[in-house]
Amino acid sequence: MIVMQPVLEMYASDGFDLWPVAEVRSSFLPLSGELSPSEVGTAVMRIAGCNDIDPDGDRPPRPAAALDSFLHGLLTFDALFAAGGLRVTDTSTGVTFLPGCCDGLEDWRDWHQVVDGRVLGFGHDPVSPTAERFGDTIRLTVDAEQSDSPVIELGVPELRHLLAGVERDLADFAALAADWASRYLPGHSAAVTAAVARVLDLPAPGS
């Protein structure tokens, strides 16, 4: 069976105390409607952290308050980034296709272009995962730089089905994040909810 999950690339959250977070022991956190509140907090922390960059250009200056400062990039950047992407696992062979260094969860819809024949590359040396179409087959190569790289192959209809599942998982996570924000970030709830929807390339809340 082929399993496709939207995942965030994770790092240690040692010392983070702006809201409750969970300890994530793996390198990637799958996003879905099954996360606990502390796991949602971890995901929001990671997404905000990816965009926690000092302002430049026309963006307003970083606020002094710790919470406002940490959320500033998430709430003011036009183009948001979330380290991660889509993880694909073939449970029958044990092969796993992971997001590469040039991948971002905000670009997950680009996978639909593989169906149209575009070759997608998600990273470069030391690991270069690629996705491409050969006739009616989609081939996911774990590392295109290796001639004997493990691959996952699936049909075009199956890829479309899996991507529909990814969209449901992301929408379910976004709904959890909205509820979470109303509880843990009441002063920023609407703005954080809208920003999470944007970084996941989902419709704005209420649209």
C-alpha positions as CSV (number, residue, x, y, z in Angstrom):
1,M,0.0,0.0,0.0
2,I,1.2,3.5,-0.8
3,V,0.7,6.1,2.0
4,M,1.2,9.9,1.3
5,Q,1.3,12.3,4.2
6,P,1.9,16.1,4.5
7,V,4.8,16.5,7.0
8,L,6.7,19.3,8.7
9,E,10.4,19.0,9.2
10,M,11.1,19.2,12.9
11,Y,13.9,20.4,15.1
12,A,14.3,20.3,18.9
13,S,12.0,22.8,20.7
14,D,14.2,23.1,23.8
15,G,13.4,26.2,25.8
16,F,10.3,27.2,23.9
17,D,7.8,28.5,26.4
18,L,5.4,30.8,24.5
19,W,2.7,28.0,24.5
20,P,2.6,24.3,25.2
21,V,4.3,22.0,22.8
22,A,4.9,18.3,22.5
23,E,8.3,16.5,22.2
24,V,8.6,15.2,18.7
25,R,11.2,12.4,18.5
26,S,11.1,11.9,14.7
27,S,12.4,14.2,12.0
28,F,9.0,14.8,10.5
29,L,5.6,15.6,12.0
30,P,2.6,14.4,9.9
31,L,-0.2,16.9,9.8
32,S,-3.8,15.7,10.1
33,G,-6.9,16.1,12.2
34,E,-5.6,13.5,14.6
35,L,-3.0,15.7,16.4
36,S,-3.3,16.5,20.1
37,P,-3.4,20.1,21.2
38,S,0.3,20.1,22.2
39,E,1.2,18.6,18.8
40,V,-0.8,21.3,17.1
41,G,1.2,23.8,19.2
42,T,4.4,22.2,18.0
43,A,3.3,22.5,14.4
44,V,2.4,26.1,14.7
45,M,5.7,26.8,16.5
46,R,7.6,25.2,13.6
47,I,5.6,27.1,10.9
48,A,6.1,30.4,12.8
49,G,9.8,29.5,13.3
50,C,10.3,29.0,9.6
51,N,9.2,32.6,9.0
52,D,10.9,34.1,12.1
53,I,13.2,36.4,10.1
54,D,14.2,39.9,10.8
55,P,12.1,42.4,8.9
56,D,13.4,44.3,5.9
57,G,12.1,46.5,3.1
58,D,8.6,47.7,3.7
59,R,7.7,45.3,6.5
60,P,7.0,46.8,9.9
61,P,9.6,46.5,12.6
62,R,9.7,43.5,14.9
63,P,7.7,44.2,18.1
64,A,9.4,44.0,21.5
65,A,7.1,41.6,23.2
66,A,8.3,38.0,22.9
67,L,5.1,36.5,21.5
68,D,4.4,39.3,19.1
69,S,8.1,39.2,17.9
70,F,8.0,35.4,17.3
71,L,4.8,35.6,15.3
72,H,5.8,38.7,13.4
73,G,7.1,37.0,10.3
74,L,4.2,34.6,10.1
75,L,1.7,37.4,10.3
76,T,3.5,39.9,8.0
77,F,5.3,38.0,5.2
78,D,3.6,37.9,1.9
79,A,5.2,34.5,0.9
80,L,5.3,32.1,3.8
81,F,7.5,29.0,4.1
82,A,7.1,25.7,6.0
83,A,10.0,23.2,5.9
84,G,8.7,19.8,4.9
85,G,6.6,18.5,2.1
86,L,4.9,15.2,1.2
87,R,6.2,11.9,2.6
88,V,5.4,8.8,0.6
89,T,5.8,5.3,2.0
90,D,5.4,2.0,0.2
91,T,4.4,-0.3,3.0
92,S,5.0,-3.4,0.9
93,T,8.7,-2.7,0.3
94,G,9.5,-0.3,3.1
95,V,10.8,2.4,0.7
96,T,10.1,5.9,1.9
97,F,10.3,9.0,-0.3
98,L,11.1,12.1,1.9
99,P,11.0,15.8,1.2
100,G,14.3,17.3,0.0
101,C,16.2,20.4,1.0
102,C,14.5,22.5,-1.6
103,D,11.0,21.3,-0.7
104,G,8.4,23.2,1.2
105,L,4.9,22.3,2.4
106,E,3.5,25.5,0.9
107,D,4.3,24.0,-2.6
108,W,2.5,20.7,-2.1
109,R,0.0,21.4,-5.0
110,D,3.0,21.3,-7.4
111,W,2.6,17.5,-7.2
112,H,-0.4,17.8,-9.5
113,Q,2.0,19.0,-12.3
114,V,3.7,15.6,-12.3
115,V,0.4,14.2,-13.8
116,D,0.9,16.7,-16.6
117,G,4.4,15.4,-17.3
118,R,6.5,17.9,-15.4
119,V,9.6,16.5,-13.6
120,L,9.8,17.7,-10.0
121,G,13.0,17.8,-8.2
122,F,12.9,18.4,-4.4
123,G,16.5,18.7,-3.5
124,H,20.2,18.4,-4.5
125,D,23.3,16.7,-3.2
126,P,23.6,14.8,-0.9
127,V,20.0,13.7,-1.6
128,S,18.0,14.5,-4.8
129,P,14.4,13.1,-4.6
130,T,12.5,13.4,-7.9
131,A,9.0,12.7,-9.2
132,E,8.2,12.1,-12.8
133,R,5.7,10.4,-15.1
134,F,6.4,7.6,-17.5
135,G,3.3,6.8,-19.5
136,D,0.6,5.8,-16.9
137,T,3.1,5.4,-14.1
138,I,4.4,7.9,-11.6
139,R,7.9,7.1,-10.5
140,L,9.3,8.6,-7.2
141,T,13.1,8.3,-7.0
142,V,14.5,8.6,-3.5
143,D,17.8,9.9,-4.8
144,A,18.2,10.6,-8.5
145,E,22.0,10.9,-8.0
146,Q,22.2,7.2,-7.3
147,S,21.8,4.8,-10.3
148,D,20.5,2.1,-7.9
149,S,18.2,4.4,-5.9
150,P,15.1,2.9,-4.4
151,V,11.9,4.0,-6.2
152,I,8.2,4.0,-5.6
153,E,5.9,3.5,-8.5
154,L,2.2,4.2,-8.6
155,G,-0.5,4.9,-11.2
156,V,-1.7,8.3,-12.2
157,P,-5.2,7.8,-10.7
158,E,-3.7,6.6,-7.4
159,L,-1.6,9.8,-7.2
160,R,-4.7,11.9,-7.7
161,H,-6.4,10.0,-5.0
162,L,-3.5,10.4,-2.6
163,L,-3.3,14.1,-3.2
164,A,-7.0,14.5,-2.5
165,G,-6.2,12.7,0.8
166,V,-3.4,15.2,1.5
167,E,-5.7,18.1,1.0
168,R,-8.2,16.6,3.5
169,D,-5.4,16.0,6.0
170,L,-4.3,19.6,5.7
171,A,-7.8,21.0,5.9
172,D,-8.4,18.9,9.0
173,F,-5.2,20.2,10.6
174,A,-6.1,23.8,9.7
175,A,-9.4,23.3,11.5
176,L,-7.6,22.0,14.6
177,A,-5.1,24.9,14.4
178,A,-8.0,27.4,14.3
179,D,-9.5,25.9,17.5
180,W,-6.1,25.7,19.1
181,A,-5.4,29.4,18.3
182,S,-8.7,30.5,19.8
183,R,-7.6,28.9,23.0
184,Y,-3.9,29.6,23.2
185,L,-3.5,32.7,21.1
186,P,-6.8,34.6,21.6
187,G,-5.3,37.9,20.8
188,H,-3.9,36.6,17.5
189,S,-6.4,33.9,16.7
190,A,-7.8,35.2,13.4
191,A,-4.5,36.3,12.0
192,V,-2.7,33.0,12.9
193,T,-5.6,31.0,11.5
194,A,-5.4,32.9,8.2
195,A,-1.6,32.6,8.1
196,V,-1.7,28.8,8.6
197,A,-4.3,28.5,5.8
198,R,-2.0,30.5,3.5
199,V,1.1,28.5,4.2
200,L,-0.8,25.3,3.5
201,D,-2.2,26.8,0.3
202,L,-5.8,26.3,1.5
203,P,-8.8,28.6,1.1
204,A,-9.0,31.4,3.6
205,P,-11.2,30.7,6.6
206,G,-14.9,31.4,5.9
207,S,-14.3,31.6,2.1
